[in-house]
């Protein structure tokens, strides 16, 4: 689920039908109405998972468990090619499960499972979010199934679905705390 920065639109991803739905949202009565398809498989969604707004609120990013991050403008139009996470083997697509922005505008993406089989990791984008330059936290069995990311006080917290744990890494260098 994603909520627009002005709290007037609610977005919901559905991996079962490869859609992101948009609803009008009334925060006073907490009602979501007027569902519309914001994006679907025809727009490149493949098992959509997490949804994040860019820090300036102008773009929407959707993690695809079948690989990469889709980018959209607020009107639902394409905001650029899907951004793929690196693979430790250089082959296949890395499953992308979760997203969070740093205070300096880089996008961190949870690698649910690296295509090379190394486990879960946390990729980091360039500041324009047009490419993932590498991994802040290298893929590892310690965070296999990296399903959730949170940044707090200079650390990135990563939940590992297959490890039933939460690991903490320094945001500055990706070192496990």
Secondary structure as the mmCIF struct_conf table of DSSP 4:
data_model
#
loop_
_struct_conf.conf_type_id
_struct_conf.id
_struct_conf.beg_label_comp_id
_struct_conf.beg_label_asym_id
_struct_conf.beg_label_seq_id
_struct_conf.end_label_comp_id
_struct_conf.end_label_asym_id
_struct_conf.end_label_seq_id
STRN STRN1 UNK A 2 UNK A 3
TURN_TY1_P TURN_TY1_P1 UNK A 5 UNK A 6
BEND BEND1 UNK A 7 UNK A 8
STRN STRN2 UNK A 9 UNK A 14
TURN_TY1_P TURN_TY1_P2 UNK A 15 UNK A 18
STRN STRN3 UNK A 19 UNK A 26
TURN_TY1_P TURN_TY1_P3 UNK A 27 UNK A 30
STRN STRN4 UNK A 31 UNK A 39
HELX_RH_3T_P HELX_RH_3T_P1 UNK A 41 UNK A 43
TURN_TY1_P TURN_TY1_P4 UNK A 44 UNK A 44
BEND BEND2 UNK A 46 UNK A 47
STRN STRN5 UNK A 48 UNK A 53
TURN_TY1_P TURN_TY1_P5 UNK A 55 UNK A 56
BEND BEND3 UNK A 57 UNK A 58
STRN STRN6 UNK A 59 UNK A 64
TURN_TY1_P TURN_TY1_P6 UNK A 65 UNK A 66
BEND BEND4 UNK A 67 UNK A 68
STRN STRN7 UNK A 69 UNK A 73
TURN_TY1_P TURN_TY1_P7 UNK A 74 UNK A 75
BEND BEND5 UNK A 76 UNK A 76
STRN STRN8 UNK A 78 UNK A 78
BEND BEND6 UNK A 80 UNK A 81
HELX_LH_PP_P HELX_LH_PP_P1 UNK A 82 UNK A 82
STRN STRN9 UNK A 83 UNK A 83
HELX_LH_PP_P HELX_LH_PP_P2 UNK A 84 UNK A 86
BEND BEND7 UNK A 88 UNK A 90
BEND BEND8 UNK A 92 UNK A 92
STRN STRN10 UNK A 95 UNK A 101
TURN_TY1_P TURN_TY1_P8 UNK A 103 UNK A 104
BEND BEND9 UNK A 105 UNK A 105
HELX_LH_PP_P HELX_LH_PP_P3 UNK A 106 UNK A 106
STRN STRN11 UNK A 107 UNK A 113
TURN_TY1_P TURN_TY1_P9 UNK A 115 UNK A 116
BEND BEND10 UNK A 117 UNK A 117
STRN STRN12 UNK A 120 UNK A 125
TURN_TY1_P TURN_TY1_P10 UNK A 127 UNK A 128
BEND BEND11 UNK A 129 UNK A 130
STRN STRN13 UNK A 132 UNK A 140
HELX_RH_3T_P HELX_RH_3T_P2 UNK A 141 UNK A 143
TURN_TY1_P TURN_TY1_P11 UNK A 144 UNK A 145
STRN STRN14 UNK A 146 UNK A 152
TURN_TY1_P TURN_TY1_P12 UNK A 153 UNK A 154
STRN STRN15 UNK A 155 UNK A 160
TURN_TY1_P TURN_TY1_P13 UNK A 161 UNK A 164
STRN STRN16 UNK A 165 UNK A 170
TURN_TY1_P TURN_TY1_P14 UNK A 171 UNK A 173
STRN STRN17 UNK A 176 UNK A 176
#
